[in-house]
Each structure stands twice: as structure tokens, then as C-alpha cells.
Amino acid sequence: MARELPGFYFDPEKNRYFPIQHRAAGASQICKTKVASSSVQSKSEAQKRKQTNKLGAVELLYRRELAGRILPSGNISNVLFQRELMELQASLAKVWMYDNTSGKADGAVEQFLATKETLDGSKEANVLIVGGRNGSLGLYEVEGTREQLEYDRIICRRYPFVSTSLNQRNPSENQPSPIWTIQEPELSFESNITAIKRLGRRSDFINHEGLNERALFTTLGSGSVGGSLYSLNLNAAPQSRLSKCISTSCTIWTADSNFDGTRAIIGTNQGTALVDIEHRRLSWVCRSKSDVLSQQFDQSGNHIFCGFRNGAIVTVDIRSEESAQFASMHRHAVRHAAHSFSLNDGSSKSLSGKFRLKGNVNPSDAIYMPTAVCSLAALQSDDKYLLASSMNGTIKLWDRRLIERGSVQSYEGNVNSHTMIQIGVDPTESLLASGGEDGAIRLWNVKTGKLLHTEVGFSSPVTTICWPKYRKMRESSKEEKFYEDTSFEQKFCWGLWLGSFEGLLYMHGGG
């Protein structure tokens, strides 16, 4: 116990003596009370800082970003209404199947808005393009009427998909529209349709010439014939809609388009190539002996995310003109992501050491998944976050600023071993969907990783997913009209297209 000194008082918190100022009677007691109160407050603040420091900077960053950039002071309890509604709809999701579509949608699926010539003039339509692993390419219109369409021949009707895991549903409740065939006969190619992408993803301007909407799609290649990249113009007459951009001697696994539609990328068994759409010119930006199975442009169009068969994900910088020249690309040694991976025949192959690639890449930024990278999806709200799925069923969310810390989120429950399966993210980036070899389609919450719904009963894996962005028209100051992606509305009920060997399916939120 501290000794009393005349004219001083002892502060046990600071372990020091302080002079007593001259004050009225009773002031000493007030001073002691204030000191004690200040001491308790200091202890409380210090304890809070200590608890915050225990979280660490990385944990705080994760919690802030995954909670919508709001830094919580405790448990995350305030959930946005949008997220609650989306989760409720996901838990009550319904699935419908379309007849006459068997084997036509297991390669790729894409939907977008376009104009189409009809007997009554130009009409706006939601166009659905589906590609099969048998080489078929089908063009359909969603939510149309037979009287409006000039080239329609066949209607594909929907019927409820019977799930063994859910209770009986009312077949007449929230039925999706039938789809109408735009072109008959269907286009047919010698090899698999591997990718379909809208050419350009920015708002589409409408001038006096109308909306010129085009799509890209790729064929895999077979035997001695390599894969090809095609352009499809939906405004043109049926006989002139299709044009070939480039042919290669390579196998083409995937493709993507930049935002203004001037360039495309293709992922092949020899690396990644950049394609000038207007001049139909190809230049290599990354060379590798490991197949590029998945890829995507970032929002700026200056970088490409490439997912390899060996499990590595690298970012290729295409801003430098020299990087497009094979002779000047830099050589890199990137380690294999896994020691073994499964082959299509059920056997496994072991890997060790590193694989070499040429390109303008930074090996230290590489991400490693357990096995072959089947699908990539950079979040549009912030492309620092990258979703990736492996052929063994693993799905992870990565923060590209903190790769060395591991993945931000994992999505458990998916089943896969050797099938190329896509993942899909809804336009609000709240829900994640993927199929599995167990004949199921699963929905997760993107931010929390919570499994929201499992729909079972499919006889073949759902391999393709398209989550369309619904768009609305807006006037501009230059007396032009253009379309923009709509924001989330409370009355909105989401829906996504699914493709399997069984046929084309549509899943929409219940409730």
C-alpha cells in the first residue's frame, strides 16, 4: 500500500503521486471519484482495443468485406433484407425442364437481350443460346408469342421437374414461359460447343440502326481438326448470322469477351490467345503445356484470369504490346497445385516440381486449387475477389490481395471427380450455384458460405449454368436509348438456366 505524503495523492492506475490542488471542501473526494471513474473507463477501452487486436488486420478485412464493407463491433446480426429474401427464395427453389432439349444444353448456355426482325417489324426479345457437347447450337426466344415471331417453328414446353427430396408442389405456381425456336434446322458442328458469351458486356446503345447484339461461341476441335471461334449476329438473316472469326490447330476449352466487344480470349491446350474480333487476328499472351480450362477478363480488360488443368490460377497482364508477341514473353516456373489429379478414365496421375509457362505474369500472385480449375468468376462488385471451382468439387472464394493467407470462404457439400462443371453467381452476387456428379444442384450464400438448398434427382450432372441479367431501357441526353442491368427489387424473383445431358432446365426462387 502506498505511503501518504502531505499535499499529494497516489493514483494506483498510473502508479504515481500527483499534487492536490487547493479546492473547496469535499473537492478531494470528488477528485478521487473522477480518478476512479477515469481508471475504470481506461480499463474498458484498453480491453476493447485488446479484443480488436486479437482479430487481426486480415480478419477485420474479411469481416468488413464479407459484411458489405460495414465493420461490425460484434457478431454480424444486421442482415440486409435483400439477403434474407434471396435466402428464403433459395430454400424454396423450384425446377422446371423443357421438352425436346435432350443433349442440347450440356456444353454452354447464355441469355441476353437483342432485337429481331418479325412480320410486325423489329421487336426486342430475350434470346437464349444453348450449345451441346454433340455439336448442336440452338437459338430460342424466351417470353415470346408465336404471332410475333417470323422464323419460329417449334415450341419447347416446360414441365415440373420432380425432386425426390422435396414435398409435392403446385405445378401451376410461378410457371416459367415456354421457349420458341428461332432458327430451324439447328446449327450443327463437328465437335463440342465449349463456350457461349455475349460479345461485349457494357450497356448497349440503340440508335436509328437498331440494337446490334452479337455472341461468340467456340468449338472444341476433334481429331486432326482444331477448335474455332465463331461470331453470331442475331440481327442478320438466318443464312448470314454465322461467321468464323479464327480457326486453330489447338483444342479450345473456353472463351470470354472484353466489355466493349473488341477482343476475345480463348483458352487452349497450348495456352491463352487474344483475338482481335474486327481484324480476326490471333496473338498468344500465355504459353503453357497445361490446358487452360477456364478464364475471364477482369473489369478493366487489362488482365486475364487463367485456370489450368494442373490447378494453378495465374493473372496475365495484356497491357504491354510486347506481351502479345510470343518471342518476347517471359518464361516462368510455377509450381503444380497438387501432387495428383484424376484422369477421365478414373485413374490418377502424380505431379511434382514446377511447370513452365511464357507470359506477362507474376508467379508470386498464383492461386492454387486442389485439382483442375473448371470455372472462374470474378465478382463484379469488386474483382479483387475471385471464385474458383476444382474438378474434385472444391469451390473457394479468394481475395487476390491476401493469397498467402488462404481462401476467404469455402463452399462445402459439392460432389465431383472428373466432370467439367461450371459455377454461376446471381446478378446481385448473393447466391452461388453449382451442379455435381451426384445428380444435385446446390445453392450457397456467397458471403457466408452457407448451403441454402440442394435439389436432387438429376440422372446426369448439371454442367452449365447461366444466371441472366435482366435489363431495362433508359433515355440518354443525346436522344439515344440504351439498356442497363437492373438493380435488385423487392418483387424480383430470380431465375437461372441449367443445362445437362437430360436437357434444358430452369430454376427460380420460391416463396
N, C-alpha and C positions, 0 to 999 in steps of 0.2 A: 504494500500500500504506500502511495506517495506521501512524503512528508509535507506538512502545511508550511508555507512561507508567508510571512506578513506582506500584504499588498499584492499577492499573486494567487492565481487559482490554477489547478492542474487539469489538463484535458487528456483523459485516458485514451481517446481515439488517436490523437496526434502525439501522445507521449511527450508533452511539452508543458512548461509553465507560461502563463500569459498574465500581464499586469491587469489589475482590477481598476477600471475607470471609475471616477467619482460619480455616483448617481444617487438618486433618491432612495429612500428606504424601500426595501423589497426588490430593488433592481438586481441585486446579486442572484436572488432566486430565479428571476425571470431570465437572466443571462444563462444560468445553469440549465434551465429548461430548454432554451433555444439551442444551446450547445448539444444537449442530449438529443433533441429532435433532429438537428442537422446531422448528428452522428448516425442516427437510425436511417435517415434518408440517404446518406452517402453509402451506407452498407447495402441498402436496397438497390441503388443504382449500380454499384460495383458488382452485385450478384447478377443483375440483368446483363451487364456487359460480359461477365464471365460466361453466362449461359449462351449469349450470342456468339462469343468467340469459339465456344465448343462446336457450333455448327460448322464453322469454317467458311471461307470465301466461296469455295466450289459449291457447297451445299446451299448456301444462300442464293447463289446464282441459279442453281437448278430450281429452287423453290419459287424464286421470283419469276423465272421464265415460264415454268410449267403452270403457274397460277395466274397467267395472264399479265405478267410484268407487275404484279402487285406484291410487295414484300410483306408477308404476314408476320404478325407479332407472336403468333402461337400456332395452334393447329389450323389448317385450312378448312374453315367451316362455311364461309360465304361462297356458295357455288352459284354461278350465273344461271339465270333462268333458261337461257338458251341451252346450256349444257345439260340441265336437268330434263328439259323437254326432249332433247336428242337422245338421251339415255333411255327415257321412257319409251320413245318410239322404237328404239333399237331392241328393247326387251320384248316388244310385241310385233316384231317384224314379220311380214308375210312374203311369200314367194309364189310367183306365177311362171308358168312355162308356155312357150309358144310352139304351136304345131308346125310341121313342115320345115323345121330348122335343125334337124339332127345332123351333126358333123359340120355345121356351117359357122360356128361361132367359137371354136376352141383355139383359134390362132390369135385373134385380136378383135377388139370391139371399140368403136368410137362414135360419139354423137355430137353434133353441132348444128348451129342454125345456118340455113342457106336459103337462097331464092331458087325457084324452079318455075319453068315455063309450063303453063296449063292452058286449057281451052279458053279460060276466062282472063288470061294474061299472066303476069308474074305474080307468084304467091310466095310468101315466106313459109318455111317448113322446118321442123326438126328432123334432120336426116340422120339415120343410123346406118353405119357401115360395119359389116361383120365379115371376118375372114376366117377360113377353116384351115386346119392342117392338111386337108385334102386338096388345097389349092383353090377353093371356091371363094368368090368375093361377091357378097350380096349387098344391095342398096335398098333401104327401106325408108318409109316415111312414118313418123310417129304422130298420133293425134290428127290424122287427116281424114277426109271424107272421099269416098270413091268418085263423087261427081266433080271434085276439084282437080283430080289427077289425070294427066294426059296419057302417061305411059304405064299406068298400073295394070297388072294382070292377075296377081294373086294376093289374097288377104291371108295373113297368118294370125289366127285367133289365139287368145291366151286362155289358159285354164288353171285352176289352183294346183299348186304343187303340194302333194300330200306328204307331210312330215310325220315321221313315226314318233317324234319326241314332243309334239305339241298337241293341244286339245283341238277338237274339231272347230273349224271356223266357218263363218258365213260366207259362201262363195260369192255372193253379190256385193260384199262390202269392199269399197275402195278398189274397184277393179281397174287395172291399167288399160290403156287404149290398145286396140289391135294395131298391127303394123301392116303397111301396104307395100308390096314390091314395086319399086320404081322402075327397075330395068329387068326385062326378061328376053332372052335367057340370061342367067347369071354369067358373070365373067369367070373364066377358068384358067388356071395357070399350072405349070408342070410341077411346082413344088409348094411347100407350105407358105401360107401367109404368116409372117412373123411379127409385123408391127403395122399399125394404122395410126396416123397422127394428123391432126388438123394443121394445115400449113399456115403458121403464124398464129399467135395466141393473144395478140393485143386487140383492143376494140376495133371492130370492123366498120369502116366508113361506108355509107351508102350515098352515092352520087347519082347523077342522071343516068348512068350506065347500069345501075343496079349493084347488088352485092355480089362480088366475085369471090366465092368461097371455094377453096381447093383443099385437097387432102393428099397426104403422102402415104404410101404403103410399100412394104418390102416383101420380097420372096426369098426363101432360104437358099435355094440352089440345090441341085441334085446331080449326082454322078459327075460328069466332066463339065457340066454347066453350072456357072456360079450364080450367086444371087443378084437381084436387080432392085433398083429404086424407081418407083413409078409416081406420077402425078395424076390426080383425078380431079377434073373440073366439073362440078355439078351443074354449072350454068350452061354448059355446052350441050349440043345434041348428043343422043346416046352413042352414035357411031364415032364421035370425036371427043368423048370425055377423057379417054385414057391416053397418056403419053409416057414414054420411058425416059427417065432422066439419065440414068447411068446403068451400065452392066459391068459386073466384076467377075474375076475368077475366084472370088472368095465366097465363103458361106456368110450370109448376113443374118445375124441373130436379132438385131434390134435397131431402132432409129428414133430420132427426135428432131424437132424443128425449133429454130430460134423464134423470138417474139414477133419480129417483123416479117417472117416468112421468106427471107432472102437466102438462108443457109439451112442445111440439114446435116446431121451426123449419122453415120452408120457404124454399128459395132459388128466386127467380123472375127473370123478365126485367125486373122493376121494383125489385128489391132483396130484402131479407130480412124475413120477418114471423114474429112469435111467436104461437103458437096455444095458448090455454088449452083443454086437452082436455076437462075436465069441463063447462065452460060453452060450449064451442065458439065461442070469441071470438078474433078475429084482430086484432093490432096491429102496425104497422110499426116496426121498430127500425133499419132502414137502407134508404135510398132511393138508387137509382143507375140510370143508363141502361145500364150494362154488366151483362150477365146474371150472376147468382150460380150457378155450375155445381157448386160443391162447398162443403160446410160441415160443421162439427162443434161440439158443445158441448165446453167444457173440463171438467175433473173437478169443479170447484166448481159448475158450472151457471150461473155469473155472466157468462161471456164466450162469444162465438161466433166461431169462425174462419170467415171467408168468403173463398172463392176465386172471382175474377171472370174473365170471358171475356177481358179485356184483360191478364191475367197478374198482377194485383195480389192480395195476400192481406192483409186487414185484420182486426183484432180488435175486435169490437163489445162494449161493456160494457152489459149489460142490467140492472144492479143498480138504477139510478135509475128510479123510476116515470115521471119526466118524459121519459126517453129513449124510452119506448114511444109517446109522442104525437107524431104527425108534425109538428104545428105548432111544437113546441119543439126538434126535432132540430137539431143544429148542422151548418152547411154546411162542407165541407172540399174542398180541391182536392188530389187525389192524382195524381202523375204516372203516365203509362202505363208499363207494364213493358217494352214492346218497341216498336220503330219499325214493325214489320209483323207480321202474322199471317196464317195460311192460312184460307181460307174452305172451306165444304163442296164447292163446285164446282171446287176446285183452284186458284182464283185467290188473290191476296193483297191485303191492304188495309193501307195505311200509316197510322200514327198519330203524332201529335206533340203536345207540350204536356201538359195535365193533364185529368183527368175529374173531375166534381164528384159528391159524394155527401153525403147527410144521415144523421147518426147519431152516437152517442156513441163516437167512435173517436179514436185518436191517430195522425195521418198519419205521424209520425216512426217508428212501430213497424211500418210496412207492409213486407211482403216482396215481392220482385218475381221472378217466374218468366219465362222467355223468351216463352211464349205462354199460351193459355187454361189455367186451372188445372182439371184434370179430377177430381182426387181429393186429399183431405186425410186425414191420420191422425196424431193426437196420441198420443205414446207414453203408455200408462197408468202406467208406472213413474215417469215424470217428464214432465208435459205441457209443460215448457219446451222440449221437443224436438218438432218438427213435421215430418212427412214430407209432401212435396207432389210431384205429378206434373203435367207440362205436356203439351199436346196434341202437341208436337213430339217426345215421347218422353223428355224430360229428367225425371229423378227426383232430388230432393235432400232432405237432412236439414238442418234449420235449428235453431239454438239461438236462441230468441227473446230471450235476454239479450244476444246478441252479433250482431245482424243486420248491423250495419255492417261486420263482419269477413268477411261472405260465408257461404256454406253450410259446415256441418261436414263433410258427406260427400256424395259423388255416386255414382250407380249407373249404370255405363256399359253400353252394349250394347242398350238398348231401342230399338225401331223403331216410330215412329208419326208421323202427319202431320195427320190430321183426325178421328180416331175418339175418342169419349168412352170411355176405358178406366180402370177402377178399379185401385187397388193394394190389397194385403192384407198384414197383418202377423200372424204367428202369436201365440198367447196368451203365449208366453214372450218375445216381442219379439226373437227371434234371427234370424228369416228374413223376407224381404220378397219378395212375388210380384207379377208384372205380366205382362199379355199385350202383344202387339204386332201391327201390321199385316202383319208378315212371316210370320204364322201360327206364332208361337212363344210359349211361356210360360217366363219366366225366374225364377230364384230367386237372391237375393243374401243375404249376411250383412249384417244391419242395421248392426252396429258397424264392421266393416272395409270394407264396400262391395265385397267380393269376390264375383264372379259364380260361383255354385256349380253351376248346372245350367241347360241350355237344352233344352227339349222342343219339337221342331218337327214339322211335318206337318199342322197345322190348316189347313183350307181357308178359314176365316173367323177374324177376331181374337177372342180371349178378352176379353170386355168386362166381365164381372162376376166377382168373387172373394169368397168367404165362408170365413173361417177360424174354424170354430166353437170355442167354449169348452166343453169337457166339464166337467160339474159333478157334485158328489156331495152327498148329503144329510147334514145334521148336526143333532143334537139341541140345543135351546136350554134355558136354565134355566127357561123358562116353559112347559115341556112342549109346545112348538111345534117344528116341523121347518122347516128352510129349506135352500135349496141355495146352495152357494158354488162358485166356479170352482176346479177342481183345480189343484194345482201340478204342476210337471214331475216325472215319474217316469222312472226309467231304462228301464222296459219300455214307456214310452209311444212310440207310433209315430204321428206327426202325419198329418193329412189335411186337405184343403181342397176346397171345391166351386168349380167353374169353370163359367161359362156363356158360350156363343157361339151364333151362329145355327145351327150344326150340332146343338146340343143341350146337355144337362147332362153334365158330366164330373166325375170325382173323381180327385184326385191325392193319393197318400200316400207317405210316406217309405219308401225301400227299406232293404235290409240285413237 
